[in-house]
Amino acid sequence: MTSLLTPVLPSGRPSLFLAPMQDITDLPFIRTLSNIGGPDIFVTEYFRVHIHSRLDPYILRSITENPSNKPIIAQMIGCDPTELARTAIELKKHPIAAIDLNLGCPAPVVYRKNAGGGLLRNPSQLNTLLATLRESCDETPFTVKTRVGFESADEFHKILEIFKNHSIDLLTIHGRTVKERYQTPVHSDLIKLAAQTLPFPVIANGNIVDTQTGLNFLNQTKTAGLMIGRGAIRNPWIFKQLKSALNKQPTQPVSGRMLLEYIHTLYEETAREIPDFIEDKHVQKMKKYLIYITQGHSPDFEFQIRRVKTRTQFFQTCSSFLDHDSPTPSLPNENSRLFCGFSQFLE
Ligand SMILES: Cc1cc2nc3c(=O)[nH]c(=O)nc-3n(C[C@H](O)[C@H](O)[C@H](O)COP(=O)(O)O)c2cc1C
């Protein structure tokens, strides 16, 4: 199955994408991941599009200064066809692999304006938008990232019919409805149906937390690839491990010290982007990543890290749990608020 995006996808094995995550998958995070293998393709955080919008200069830097030698897709969120088309034309001036439309954001402030996941409630508006963007992207690949419905997964068949009518170059499906947000199992049967039905590559997303969950998701859906978000914050080697597993090679476990080094790199990379650096404020920002990284480790790790205030306390706590060469837990806790639902891929 070929599309305009095929030339940048790896041949002979499924493609591995880093999921876009607002305030996380920025230039420092891309730099950090590039040094340790990373995905085949990156996607930017979304560019907000409305009548007064201009390309966000900070997000744009992850395209113009992309240090990874890997392709990067620019994602947009909005609902106005004219403004989205204008923004697509601006984005095309930059070195992007594709332009992506977000049809999944579950934040009420977004979907109430009929953007993100809200567009799934408006089939005719969605139809118009897809046609407009296909035309303005022209020779530039046009991709879409969707959920399986707004209120109910029963809506998916109708949504699939809309996608079928457009020349999309790749569709990523986060297998939940907008109302299911992030915590449920994913509807892998619907992703499989999409992969069987659509004439362009489909990528499966949601609940991949380690090699096994990724491989099982692929087996269940037979998609052209996987997209991983929270699992890659927790374990950025997940792409390298999956590539080894897909090539039938042994995977290298992640030791405590590897994780510790990753946290140090992330700290330095994110710190050097802040013009008026304030250490204590930066420690608070680092907690955003650590909340994911600590899952599956001793509960004391998360408990203590939530309470640190200074850089010294932060790294002392990290070292006290990670300064060792033993493998770290490959899975987060199944009942954790941030990762629950993935046991469907452990069976
Ligand atoms: C903090 C956070 C920010 C996110 N921001 C975006 C975004 O900007 N664009 C988007 O399409 N999805 C966004 N998502 C959704 C992810 O891309 C992904 O679809 C979702 O987390 C499920 O995949 P996972 O289980 O591998 O994390 C975000 C998710 C999280 C947790």
Ligand as a Chemical Component Dictionary entry (heavy atoms), coordinates in Angstrom:
data_LIG
# 
_chem_comp.id                   LIG 
_chem_comp.type                 NON-POLYMER 
_chem_comp.pdbx_formal_charge   0 
_chem_comp.three_letter_code    LIG 
# 
loop_
_chem_comp_atom.comp_id 
_chem_comp_atom.atom_id 
_chem_comp_atom.alt_atom_id 
_chem_comp_atom.type_symbol 
_chem_comp_atom.charge 
_chem_comp_atom.model_Cartn_x 
_chem_comp_atom.model_Cartn_y 
_chem_comp_atom.model_Cartn_z 
_chem_comp_atom.pdbx_ordinal 
LIG C1  C1  C 0 0.315  15.207 27.803 1  
LIG C2  C2  C 0 -0.302 14.790 26.504 2  
LIG C3  C3  C 0 -0.367 15.716 25.457 3  
LIG C4  C4  C 0 -0.934 15.343 24.228 4  
LIG N1  N1  N 0 -0.927 16.249 23.183 5  
LIG C5  C5  C 0 -1.370 15.849 21.952 6  
LIG C6  C6  C 0 -1.260 16.694 20.800 7  
LIG O1  O1  O 0 -0.727 17.829 20.847 8  
LIG N2  N2  N 0 -1.739 16.231 19.612 9  
LIG C7  C7  C 0 -2.312 14.970 19.508 10 
LIG O2  O2  O 0 -2.730 14.576 18.412 11 
LIG N3  N3  N 0 -2.417 14.164 20.571 12 
LIG C8  C8  C 0 -1.937 14.548 21.773 13 
LIG N4  N4  N 0 -1.986 13.672 22.825 14 
LIG C9  C9  C 0 -2.472 12.288 22.606 15 
LIG C10 C10 C 0 -1.301 11.368 22.223 16 
LIG O3  O3  O 0 -0.726 11.752 21.010 17 
LIG C11 C11 C 0 -1.768 9.895  22.122 18 
LIG O4  O4  O 0 -2.738 9.803  21.121 19 
LIG C12 C12 C 0 -2.356 9.370  23.433 20 
LIG O5  O5  O 0 -1.550 9.730  24.545 21 
LIG C13 C13 C 0 -2.492 7.832  23.409 22 
LIG O6  O6  O 0 -1.250 7.222  23.151 23 
LIG P1  P1  P 0 -0.334 6.591  24.332 24 
LIG O7  O7  O 0 -1.179 5.595  25.085 25 
LIG O8  O8  O 0 0.801  5.932  23.591 26 
LIG O9  O9  O 0 0.090  7.727  25.209 27 
LIG C14 C14 C 0 -1.449 14.035 24.060 28 
LIG C15 C15 C 0 -1.385 13.123 25.120 29 
LIG C16 C16 C 0 -0.815 13.482 26.318 30 
LIG C17 C17 C 0 -0.741 12.445 27.434 31 
# 
loop_
_chem_comp_bond.comp_id 
_chem_comp_bond.atom_id_1 
_chem_comp_bond.atom_id_2 
_chem_comp_bond.value_order 
_chem_comp_bond.pdbx_ordinal 
LIG C1  C2  SING 1  
LIG C2  C3  SING 2  
LIG C2  C16 DOUB 3  
LIG C3  C4  DOUB 4  
LIG C4  N1  SING 5  
LIG C4  C14 SING 6  
LIG N1  C5  DOUB 7  
LIG C5  C6  SING 8  
LIG C5  C8  SING 9  
LIG C6  O1  DOUB 10 
LIG C6  N2  SING 11 
LIG N2  C7  SING 12 
LIG C7  O2  DOUB 13 
LIG C7  N3  SING 14 
LIG N3  C8  DOUB 15 
LIG C8  N4  SING 16 
LIG N4  C9  SING 17 
LIG N4  C14 SING 18 
LIG C9  C10 SING 19 
LIG C10 O3  SING 20 
LIG C10 C11 SING 21 
LIG C11 O4  SING 22 
LIG C11 C12 SING 23 
LIG C12 O5  SING 24 
LIG C12 C13 SING 25 
LIG C13 O6  SING 26 
LIG O6  P1  SING 27 
LIG P1  O7  DOUB 28 
LIG P1  O8  SING 29 
LIG P1  O9  SING 30 
LIG C14 C15 DOUB 31 
LIG C15 C16 SING 32 
LIG C16 C17 SING 33 
# 
